[in-house]
């Protein structure tokens, strides 16, 4: 009987206690009440939404510049360069499509392919690394680092290339180096914790992030760890992976918790930090999604699933911010930023101040154009680039839409014979990609 009375009193006590932030039960330094204390002077980086998805025509002649045209002969980083900034590429603009290689016999090839010295470097979900020679018209290198015990695992590789070397990290915790010319493994290390970021190389240092959001630096000659920089960890795993960008000696890392770190990669000193996770009430969301960082001159563009903002690269001061939901990586071309929203609006921003220069529903642009296509055959918009001073929108039904960045008018609608199976590469004034049947295609 005494035990029953005691249990009844305990139950009654806790039933009348509040476990919310105002309760006096929790008094540790990590209590919700103390953790989420906000000053009235703090700026809300997620203010009330601004309506961007309405049609706005260019009001006058736009006196701004795109990035200068560049000719590219290699593609050694999935995000093109250290800044993750895709150039304004030379393009012959003929849209003649031809198959220039035999089918690569792999079931699942990563959409991120690399290109160097007339070789397409590709990766599959079993961890195989291959090189297809366009000169010899065959696979000349086929390498699998993994043993039979990993046969049933889906292996995710993150890769970049420098000189004749390919550097790879994976979701098993391995980092290794392959010599492409000698077709052999140079070195390999296992750091146990899965990697979860793109890779950057600064001089002879490899930079990557693991799934615990620890930024790590390795010696490119032997894979030995040089330093480790801990950042805040997200409680939940999402499909977003840590993203890195480099400008000189400074590394910029956007982690899965929505925190952007600027770090001196030589000294590991922190330059500045900002957080872009959405705050609802006094609670921070555990889910964070974003697109790769883009650096242009002294500015860095941060695009999340909720907003797009521009920050000063050296001190982390915000220049402007807009609420908008985008569906694919935006393009940052000097004075312009181009983006496609989830509702299929193509928006052109002045990168200097964030003002909208024009905003157009892409379907309406096509309807008003001279091409007047069957919209059901256009497909979903899957990639956005700048080439030959025009906006190029790629669709999953083998269409490429060209749009004038100054007038927002459709220049052309081009049908290519093969659907994209990889992300497009711009090389030697042409466009290259693997199609959905793993054949290498050239558009000139």
C-alpha positions as CSV (number, residue, x, y, z in Angstrom):
1,X,0.0,0.0,0.0
2,X,2.8,2.4,0.9
3,X,4.4,1.8,-2.6
4,X,1.1,2.5,-4.3
5,X,0.6,5.8,-2.4
6,X,4.2,6.8,-3.1
7,X,3.8,6.1,-6.9
8,X,0.5,8.1,-6.9
9,X,2.2,11.1,-5.3
10,X,5.1,11.0,-7.8
11,X,2.7,10.7,-10.7
12,X,0.6,13.6,-9.4
13,X,3.7,15.8,-8.9
14,X,5.0,15.3,-12.5
15,X,1.5,15.7,-13.9
16,X,1.3,19.2,-12.4
17,X,4.8,20.2,-13.5
18,X,5.5,21.9,-16.8
19,X,8.4,20.7,-18.9
20,X,8.4,23.7,-21.2
21,X,11.0,26.5,-21.4
22,X,9.4,28.3,-18.4
23,X,9.8,25.4,-16.0
24,X,12.3,25.6,-13.3
25,X,13.1,21.9,-13.4
26,X,15.9,22.2,-16.0
27,X,18.7,24.5,-14.9
28,X,21.7,23.3,-16.9
29,X,23.6,25.6,-19.2
30,X,22.1,23.6,-22.1
31,X,18.5,24.2,-21.1
32,X,16.2,25.3,-23.9
33,X,15.4,28.5,-22.0
34,X,19.0,29.6,-21.9
35,X,20.0,28.1,-25.3
36,X,17.4,30.1,-27.3
37,X,17.7,33.6,-25.8
38,X,17.3,36.2,-28.5
39,X,18.1,39.9,-28.4
40,X,15.7,42.4,-29.9
41,X,18.7,43.8,-31.8
42,X,19.4,40.6,-33.7
43,X,18.6,40.7,-37.4
44,X,16.1,38.1,-38.6
45,X,17.7,36.6,-41.7
46,X,14.3,35.0,-42.6
47,X,12.0,38.0,-42.7
48,X,8.5,37.9,-44.1
49,X,8.5,36.6,-47.6
50,X,8.9,39.0,-50.5
51,X,6.8,38.0,-53.5
52,X,9.3,37.3,-56.3
53,X,7.2,34.9,-58.4
54,X,5.3,37.4,-60.5
55,X,6.1,38.5,-64.0
56,X,8.3,41.5,-64.2
57,X,9.6,42.7,-67.6
58,X,12.9,44.5,-68.1
59,X,12.0,48.2,-67.6
60,X,14.9,49.7,-69.5
61,X,18.2,48.9,-71.1
62,X,20.2,46.9,-68.5
63,X,23.7,48.5,-68.2
64,X,25.4,45.6,-66.5
65,X,28.0,43.0,-67.5
66,X,28.2,39.2,-67.7
67,X,31.4,37.4,-66.9
68,X,33.8,37.5,-69.9
69,X,33.7,34.6,-72.3
70,X,36.2,31.8,-71.6
71,X,37.4,28.8,-73.5
72,X,37.8,25.7,-71.4
73,X,39.9,22.6,-72.1
74,X,39.5,20.5,-69.0
75,X,36.9,19.9,-66.2
76,X,38.7,18.6,-63.1
77,X,36.2,19.6,-60.4
78,X,32.4,18.6,-60.4
79,X,31.7,22.3,-59.6
80,X,34.2,23.4,-62.3
81,X,36.7,25.4,-60.2
82,X,37.7,26.3,-56.6
83,X,35.0,29.0,-56.5
84,X,32.2,26.7,-57.6
85,X,31.5,29.4,-60.2
86,X,30.6,28.2,-63.7
87,X,31.9,30.6,-66.4
88,X,30.4,32.2,-69.4
89,X,31.7,29.7,-71.8
90,X,32.5,30.0,-75.5
91,X,30.0,27.9,-77.5
92,X,29.8,27.4,-81.2
93,X,26.0,27.6,-81.0
94,X,25.2,25.2,-83.9
95,X,23.4,22.6,-81.7
96,X,24.6,19.7,-83.9
97,X,24.5,16.5,-81.8
98,X,26.7,13.5,-82.4
99,X,27.7,10.4,-80.5
100,X,31.5,10.2,-80.2
101,X,32.0,7.1,-78.2
102,X,30.7,3.6,-77.5
103,X,28.5,2.8,-74.6
104,X,30.2,2.6,-71.2
105,X,29.0,-0.7,-69.8
106,X,28.1,0.4,-66.2
107,X,24.6,0.3,-64.7
108,X,24.7,3.4,-62.5
109,X,27.2,6.2,-63.4
110,X,27.4,9.3,-61.2
111,X,26.1,12.5,-62.9
112,X,29.4,14.2,-61.9
113,X,31.9,13.3,-64.6
114,X,35.3,14.8,-65.1
115,X,37.3,15.4,-68.3
116,X,41.0,15.8,-68.9
117,X,43.5,15.0,-71.7
118,X,40.7,13.6,-74.0
119,X,39.5,11.2,-71.3
120,X,36.1,11.1,-69.6
121,X,36.6,10.1,-65.9
122,X,33.5,8.5,-64.5
123,X,32.4,6.8,-61.3
124,X,29.7,4.3,-60.5
125,X,27.8,3.3,-57.3
126,X,29.9,0.2,-56.7
127,X,33.0,2.4,-56.3
128,X,34.5,1.8,-59.7
129,X,36.6,4.5,-61.3
130,X,37.0,4.5,-65.1
131,X,38.5,6.6,-67.8
132,X,37.1,6.5,-71.4
133,X,39.6,7.6,-74.1
134,X,37.9,9.6,-76.9
135,X,41.0,9.0,-79.0
136,X,41.0,5.2,-78.6
137,X,37.2,5.0,-78.4
138,X,37.2,2.7,-75.4
139,X,37.6,2.4,-71.6
140,X,41.3,2.5,-71.0
141,X,41.3,2.5,-67.2
142,X,39.0,0.5,-64.9
143,X,39.8,0.5,-61.2
144,X,37.9,-0.7,-58.1
145,X,39.5,0.0,-54.7
146,X,36.9,-2.0,-52.8
147,X,37.0,-5.6,-51.6
148,X,34.3,-8.2,-52.0
149,X,32.9,-7.5,-48.5
150,X,31.6,-4.1,-49.8
151,X,29.9,-5.8,-52.8
152,X,26.4,-5.2,-51.5
153,X,27.0,-1.6,-50.3
154,X,26.2,1.5,-52.3
155,X,29.4,3.4,-52.4
156,X,29.3,7.2,-52.8
157,X,32.4,8.8,-54.1
158,X,33.5,12.4,-53.9
159,X,36.3,13.2,-56.4
160,X,38.5,15.9,-57.9
161,X,41.5,15.9,-60.1
162,X,44.8,17.7,-60.2
163,X,47.6,17.1,-62.7
164,X,47.6,13.3,-63.4
165,X,46.1,12.4,-60.0
166,X,42.5,11.7,-58.9
167,X,41.7,12.3,-55.2
168,X,38.7,10.4,-53.8
169,X,36.8,10.3,-50.5
170,X,33.8,8.0,-49.8
171,X,30.9,7.3,-47.5
172,X,32.9,4.5,-45.8
173,X,35.6,6.8,-44.4
174,X,38.3,6.1,-47.0
175,X,40.4,8.7,-48.8
176,X,42.8,7.6,-51.6
177,X,44.7,8.8,-54.6
178,X,44.9,7.2,-58.1
179,X,47.6,8.0,-60.7
180,X,45.6,8.1,-63.9
181,X,48.7,7.9,-66.2
182,X,50.2,4.9,-64.4
183,X,46.8,3.4,-63.7
184,X,47.5,2.5,-60.1
185,X,46.7,3.3,-56.5
186,X,49.2,5.8,-55.0
187,X,48.0,5.7,-51.4
188,X,44.9,5.1,-49.3
189,X,43.9,5.9,-45.7
190,X,40.8,4.9,-43.7
191,X,39.6,7.5,-41.2
192,X,36.6,5.4,-40.2
193,X,34.0,8.2,-40.3
194,X,32.2,8.6,-43.6
195,X,33.0,11.7,-45.7
196,X,30.2,13.9,-46.8
197,X,31.4,16.8,-48.9
198,X,32.9,17.9,-52.1
199,X,36.7,18.1,-52.2
200,X,39.0,21.1,-52.7
201,X,42.8,21.2,-53.1
202,X,44.9,24.1,-51.9
203,X,48.5,23.7,-53.0
204,X,49.4,20.2,-51.7
205,X,46.5,20.0,-49.2
206,X,43.3,18.1,-49.7
207,X,40.2,19.6,-47.9
208,X,37.1,17.6,-47.1
209,X,34.4,17.3,-44.4
210,X,33.1,14.1,-42.7
211,X,29.5,13.4,-41.7
212,X,30.2,14.8,-38.2
213,X,30.8,18.2,-39.9
214,X,34.5,18.1,-39.1
215,X,36.6,19.9,-41.7
216,X,39.8,18.0,-42.3
217,X,43.0,18.7,-44.2
218,X,45.2,16.0,-45.6
219,X,48.7,15.8,-47.2
220,X,48.1,15.1,-50.9
221,X,51.3,13.1,-51.2
222,X,50.5,10.5,-48.6
223,X,47.0,11.1,-47.2
224,X,48.2,11.9,-43.6
225,X,45.9,14.2,-41.6
226,X,47.3,17.7,-41.2
227,X,44.6,19.3,-39.1
228,X,41.0,18.9,-38.0
229,X,38.5,21.8,-37.5
230,X,35.2,20.9,-35.6
231,X,32.0,22.7,-36.6
232,X,28.5,22.4,-35.2
233,X,26.7,19.1,-36.0
234,X,23.2,18.7,-37.2
235,X,21.0,16.3,-35.2
236,X,19.3,14.9,-38.3
237,X,20.9,13.5,-41.5
238,X,19.6,15.1,-44.7
239,X,20.4,14.7,-48.4
240,X,22.4,17.9,-48.3
241,X,26.1,17.3,-48.0
242,X,28.7,19.8,-46.6
243,X,29.8,22.2,-49.3
244,X,33.3,23.7,-49.7
245,X,34.6,26.6,-51.8
246,X,38.1,28.1,-51.9
247,X,39.4,31.6,-52.5
248,X,43.1,31.9,-52.1
249,X,44.1,30.6,-48.6
250,X,40.6,31.0,-47.2
251,X,38.2,28.0,-47.1
252,X,34.4,28.5,-47.0
253,X,32.4,25.6,-45.6
254,X,28.6,25.4,-45.4
255,X,27.7,22.5,-43.2
256,X,24.6,20.5,-42.8
257,X,23.5,22.6,-39.7
258,X,23.3,25.7,-41.9
259,X,26.5,27.3,-40.6
260,X,28.9,28.9,-43.0
261,X,32.5,29.0,-41.7
262,X,35.3,31.1,-43.2
263,X,38.7,29.6,-42.2
264,X,42.2,30.4,-43.0
265,X,43.4,27.1,-44.4
266,X,47.0,27.7,-43.5
267,X,46.5,28.7,-39.8
268,X,43.0,27.2,-39.2
269,X,42.0,30.6,-37.7
270,X,38.3,31.3,-37.9
271,X,37.7,34.5,-40.0
272,X,33.9,34.6,-39.5
273,X,30.8,32.5,-39.2
274,X,27.1,32.9,-40.1
275,X,24.1,30.6,-39.8
276,X,21.3,30.2,-42.4
277,X,19.0,27.7,-40.8
278,X,15.4,28.8,-40.6
279,X,14.2,29.9,-37.2
280,X,10.4,29.4,-36.5
281,X,9.4,31.1,-33.3
282,X,12.3,30.5,-30.9
283,X,13.1,27.1,-32.3
284,X,15.7,26.3,-35.0
285,X,14.7,23.7,-37.7
286,X,16.7,20.5,-37.7
287,X,16.3,20.2,-41.5
288,X,18.6,22.3,-43.7
289,X,18.9,22.2,-47.5
290,X,21.1,24.3,-49.7
291,X,22.9,24.5,-53.0
292,X,26.7,24.9,-53.5
293,X,28.4,28.1,-52.4
294,X,29.4,30.4,-55.3
295,X,32.3,32.9,-55.0
296,X,32.6,35.8,-57.4
297,X,35.3,38.5,-56.8
298,X,34.8,39.6,-53.2
299,X,31.3,38.2,-52.7
300,X,29.9,34.8,-51.8
301,X,26.4,33.6,-52.7
302,X,24.5,31.4,-50.3
303,X,21.4,29.6,-51.7
304,X,19.1,27.6,-49.4
305,X,15.7,26.0,-50.0
306,X,14.2,29.1,-48.4
307,X,16.3,32.1,-49.4
308,X,19.2,33.5,-51.4
309,X,21.7,36.0,-50.0
310,X,25.0,37.6,-50.8
311,X,27.8,38.2,-48.3
312,X,31.1,40.0,-48.2
313,X,33.8,37.4,-48.6
314,X,36.3,39.0,-46.3
315,X,34.2,39.9,-43.3
316,X,30.9,38.0,-43.6
317,X,28.7,41.2,-43.7
318,X,25.4,40.6,-45.5
319,X,24.9,42.7,-48.6
320,X,21.3,41.6,-49.4
321,X,18.9,38.7,-48.9
322,X,15.7,37.6,-50.6
323,X,13.2,34.9,-49.7
324,X,12.7,32.5,-52.7
325,X,12.6,28.8,-53.2
326,X,14.8,27.6,-56.0
327,X,15.0,24.2,-57.7
328,X,18.5,24.0,-59.3
329,X,21.9,25.6,-58.8
330,X,21.7,29.4,-59.6
331,X,24.3,31.1,-61.9
332,X,26.4,34.0,-60.7
333,X,27.9,35.9,-63.6
334,X,29.6,39.1,-62.6
335,X,26.7,41.7,-62.2
336,X,24.0,39.1,-62.8
337,X,22.4,36.2,-60.8
338,X,20.0,33.9,-62.6
339,X,17.8,31.4,-60.8
340,X,14.8,29.1,-61.5
341,X,12.2,28.9,-58.7
342,X,10.3,25.7,-57.8
343,X,7.3,27.2,-59.6
344,X,9.4,27.5,-62.8
345,X,10.0,31.3,-62.8
346,X,13.3,32.4,-64.3
347,X,14.5,35.4,-62.3
348,X,17.3,37.8,-63.1
349,X,18.9,39.7,-60.2
350,X,21.3,42.6,-60.0
351,X,24.1,40.9,-58.0
352,X,25.3,44.3,-56.6
353,X,22.1,45.0,-54.7
354,X,19.7,42.1,-55.1
355,X,17.1,44.0,-57.0
356,X,15.0,42.1,-59.5
357,X,15.8,43.1,-63.1
358,X,13.2,40.8,-64.6
359,X,11.1,37.8,-63.6
360,X,9.3,35.5,-66.1
361,X,7.3,32.3,-66.1
362,X,9.3,30.1,-68.4
363,X,6.2,28.5,-69.9
364,X,4.8,32.0,-70.7
365,X,8.1,32.9,-72.3
366,X,7.9,29.9,-74.6
367,X,4.3,30.6,-75.4
368,X,5.1,34.2,-76.4
369,X,8.2,33.2,-78.4
370,X,8.3,32.5,-82.1
371,X,9.0,28.8,-81.5
372,X,5.6,28.2,-79.8
373,X,6.3,24.6,-78.7
374,X,4.1,21.9,-77.2
375,X,4.8,22.6,-73.5
376,X,4.1,19.0,-72.6
377,X,7.2,17.9,-74.5
378,X,9.5,20.4,-72.9
379,X,10.0,18.4,-69.6
380,X,11.4,19.5,-66.3
381,X,14.2,22.0,-66.0
382,X,17.3,20.3,-64.7
383,X,20.3,22.5,-65.4
384,X,21.2,26.1,-65.8
385,X,24.3,27.6,-67.4
386,X,25.7,30.7,-69.2
387,X,27.3,30.2,-72.6
388,X,27.9,32.5,-75.6
389,X,26.4,35.4,-73.5
390,X,23.1,33.5,-73.3
391,X,21.2,31.6,-70.6
392,X,20.9,27.9,-71.4
393,X,18.2,25.8,-69.7
394,X,18.5,22.0,-70.0
395,X,15.4,19.8,-69.6
396,X,15.0,16.1,-68.9
397,X,13.3,15.6,-72.3
398,X,16.4,16.5,-74.3
399,X,15.7,20.2,-74.9
400,X,17.9,23.3,-74.5
401,X,16.3,26.7,-74.2
402,X,18.4,29.7,-75.0
403,X,17.3,33.0,-73.4
404,X,18.7,36.5,-73.8
405,X,19.8,37.7,-70.3
406,X,19.1,41.3,-71.0
407,X,15.7,41.1,-72.6
408,X,14.4,37.8,-71.1
409,X,13.2,36.7,-74.6
410,X,13.6,33.2,-75.9
411,X,16.4,33.1,-78.5
412,X,15.9,29.4,-79.5
413,X,14.5,26.1,-78.5
414,X,16.8,23.2,-79.5
415,X,16.1,19.5,-79.4
416,X,19.0,17.2,-78.9
417,X,18.8,13.6,-79.8
418,X,19.9,12.1,-76.5
419,X,18.7,12.8,-72.9
420,X,21.2,13.9,-70.3
421,X,22.5,11.2,-68.1
422,X,25.2,13.4,-66.6
423,X,25.8,17.1,-65.9
424,X,26.9,18.9,-69.1
425,X,30.5,20.0,-69.5
426,X,31.6,22.9,-71.7
427,X,34.9,22.2,-73.4
428,X,36.6,23.6,-76.5
429,X,33.5,25.6,-77.5
430,X,31.3,22.5,-77.4
431,X,29.0,20.8,-74.9
432,X,29.7,17.3,-73.8
433,X,27.7,14.8,-71.6
434,X,27.0,11.2,-71.0
435,X,23.5,10.4,-72.2
436,X,21.0,8.1,-70.4
437,X,22.5,5.1,-72.2
438,X,26.1,6.0,-71.0
439,X,27.3,7.2,-74.4
440,X,29.4,10.3,-74.7
441,X,27.6,13.0,-76.7
442,X,29.0,16.2,-78.3
443,X,27.0,19.3,-79.1
444,X,28.8,21.7,-81.3
